[in-house]
């Protein structure tokens, strides 16, 4: 799967998260497909291989981390687009303030 496809899936998840109540099943399906398609990986291990298993683990982790990076980039692009649109439409938009309030709410939940 290409990085652009993974990024598009991340943007799709953001879109579904913002949707109405009827889209909960769509979001569940999208997350299931992400798990199956985006975050799955495989590394061929030859039968009877005497190769160092650490190398196989390294290759697998490289695949997973590349996909996680692409997914994160998609989320970031989606967030930037929404934040920019919000700032364009609202004179008193305070994106950093919204994010700070979210961080404070998360901190309060930990306490």
N, C-alpha and C positions, 0 to 999 in steps of 0.2 A: 504494500500500500504506500502510495506516494505521500510525502509530507503535506502537500496541498490538500489531499483528501482527508488526512487526519485533522488538519486545521479546520476544514469545512465541517467535519463532524463536531468539533468543539463548538463552533459557532452555532450549529444546529441544536446542540444541547442547551446553550444559553437561550436560544429562541424558545425552546420548549419549556424551559424553566420559567420564563416570563409569561407563558400562555395562560389560558383560562383553566377552569377546573376540569373540563372535559379532556384535557391533554395529558392527564396524569398517566394514562396507559401508554400514550405515545412516548412520554419521557422514560417510563420503565423499559419500553422496547428499545429506545435509543441507547440507554445505558447498557442494556443486555448486548446489543450489537457492538457497542464500543468494547465491551469486555471480550467478546468473541473475535472481533476483527482487528481492532486497533491495539489492544493490549495483549494479544496472543503472540507467541513467537515459537520458533522451532530451530533447533540446531541439530543437524545430522551428525550422529555419532556412528562411525563405521563399526560393523561387527568385529569383535575381537581386537578393538583398537587398544593400543598400548600408549596412545598419546596422553599427554598430561590433561587430566580432567579440569584443572584450573583454566586452561585455555578455552575449553568448551563453555565453562561458566562465564568467562570474560566475554566471549562472543555473544552469548545469550543476553547478558546484562547490557552490552552495547546496543543490541537491537531494542530492548525494552526502553532504555534510557533515551534513545533517539526518538522513539514514538511518544514518550512522555514529554520530551522537549517540544515536539511538533504540536502536541495537544495543548500544552501550556501556551505556546505561541498563538494558537488559534483563539484560546480564551482571552489572551491579552489583546489581540487585534479586535475581537468583539467588544471587549470592555472599552477600549479606546474609542471605537466608533460610537458607542452609546454615550460615553461621557462627553465626547465632542458635540454630539447632537443635543444633549441636555444643556450644555453650556451655550450653544447657539440659540436655543429656544427660551432659556430662562436667564434674565439679566442677573439675578441674584444666585445663580447656580454656585454651589460650593462642593465640588466633587471631593476635594481633600477632607472637608468637614464631614461629608457623608461616610467616607471610608474610616475616618477617625472614630466616629460614633459607632460604626460596626465593630471596630477593634475593641472599643470600650465595652460594648455589649458582650463580646466574646470573653473578655477578661472577667467580667462580672459573672458569667456562667461558670467559669473555672473556680470561683471562690465558693 
